[in-house]
Amino acid sequence: MMMDKYLYYVTMETGKIHREPFDDQVKYYEVLATNEEIRELEVLFDELNGSEYSFDGFKAPLNEKSTQEHRDKQQLILDKIFVSIYELGTEMTKEEIKTMNGLNQRV
């Protein structure tokens, strides 16, 4: 049975996934995905949130060693998110992610 794929808009600034873009100030990645695939992506965003990731950037980076491990863990989750967005992405999304700095070797 073929699951229906729908167009979704993923925003990295907030870690949210929407059925339609609602704010032209926000950068969206278009993905074509089933409900199940979107749930998997939401789980990754939840993991990222759970790791105390702040979507507005690291305003106050700490210098402890544990912070580096923390960041490595977050980077791992971020990589998974970007790979998922890339795999589900529309052609435009794939192009954007390919040209993003540093992501070429990961996708």
Contacts in CASP RR format, 6 or more apart in sequence:
PFRMAT RR
TARGET T0000
AUTHOR 0000-0000-0000
METHOD contacts of the structure
MODEL  1
MMMDKYLYYVTMETGKIHREPFDDQVKYYEVLATNEEIRELEVLFDELNG
SEYSFDGFKAPLNEKSTQEHRDKQQLILDKIFVSIYELGTEMTKEEIKTM
NGLNQRV
3 34 0 8 1.000
3 35 0 8 1.000
3 36 0 8 1.000
4 34 0 8 1.000
5 32 0 8 1.000
5 33 0 8 1.000
5 34 0 8 1.000
5 37 0 8 1.000
6 19 0 8 1.000
6 32 0 8 1.000
6 33 0 8 1.000
6 34 0 8 1.000
6 35 0 8 1.000
7 19 0 8 1.000
7 30 0 8 1.000
7 31 0 8 1.000
7 32 0 8 1.000
7 90 0 8 1.000
8 17 0 8 1.000
8 18 0 8 1.000
8 19 0 8 1.000
8 30 0 8 1.000
8 31 0 8 1.000
8 32 0 8 1.000
8 33 0 8 1.000
8 38 0 8 1.000
9 17 0 8 1.000
9 18 0 8 1.000
9 19 0 8 1.000
9 20 0 8 1.000
9 21 0 8 1.000
9 28 0 8 1.000
9 29 0 8 1.000
9 30 0 8 1.000
9 31 0 8 1.000
10 16 0 8 1.000
10 17 0 8 1.000
10 18 0 8 1.000
10 28 0 8 1.000
10 29 0 8 1.000
10 30 0 8 1.000
10 31 0 8 1.000
10 41 0 8 1.000
10 85 0 8 1.000
11 17 0 8 1.000
11 18 0 8 1.000
11 26 0 8 1.000
11 27 0 8 1.000
11 28 0 8 1.000
11 29 0 8 1.000
12 27 0 8 1.000
12 29 0 8 1.000
12 55 0 8 1.000
12 81 0 8 1.000
13 26 0 8 1.000
13 27 0 8 1.000
13 55 0 8 1.000
13 56 0 8 1.000
14 26 0 8 1.000
14 55 0 8 1.000
15 45 0 8 1.000
15 48 0 8 1.000
15 49 0 8 1.000
15 55 0 8 1.000
16 45 0 8 1.000
17 38 0 8 1.000
17 41 0 8 1.000
17 42 0 8 1.000
17 45 0 8 1.000
18 28 0 8 1.000
21 28 0 8 1.000
29 85 0 8 1.000
29 89 0 8 1.000
29 93 0 8 1.000
29 96 0 8 1.000
29 97 0 8 1.000
30 89 0 8 1.000
30 90 0 8 1.000
30 92 0 8 1.000
30 93 0 8 1.000
31 41 0 8 1.000
31 85 0 8 1.000
31 88 0 8 1.000
31 89 0 8 1.000
31 90 0 8 1.000
31 93 0 8 1.000
32 88 0 8 1.000
32 89 0 8 1.000
32 90 0 8 1.000
33 41 0 8 1.000
33 88 0 8 1.000
37 84 0 8 1.000
37 88 0 8 1.000
40 84 0 8 1.000
41 81 0 8 1.000
41 84 0 8 1.000
41 85 0 8 1.000
41 88 0 8 1.000
44 77 0 8 1.000
44 80 0 8 1.000
44 81 0 8 1.000
44 84 0 8 1.000
45 81 0 8 1.000
47 77 0 8 1.000
48 74 0 8 1.000
48 77 0 8 1.000
48 78 0 8 1.000
48 81 0 8 1.000
51 70 0 8 1.000
51 73 0 8 1.000
51 74 0 8 1.000
51 77 0 8 1.000
52 70 0 8 1.000
53 74 0 8 1.000
53 77 0 8 1.000
61 67 0 8 1.000
79 106 0 8 1.000
82 97 0 8 1.000
82 103 0 8 1.000
82 106 0 8 1.000
82 107 0 8 1.000
83 106 0 8 1.000
83 107 0 8 1.000
85 93 0 8 1.000
85 97 0 8 1.000
86 93 0 8 1.000
86 94 0 8 1.000
86 97 0 8 1.000
86 98 0 8 1.000
86 107 0 8 1.000
89 97 0 8 1.000
97 103 0 8 1.000
97 107 0 8 1.000
98 104 0 8 1.000
98 107 0 8 1.000
END
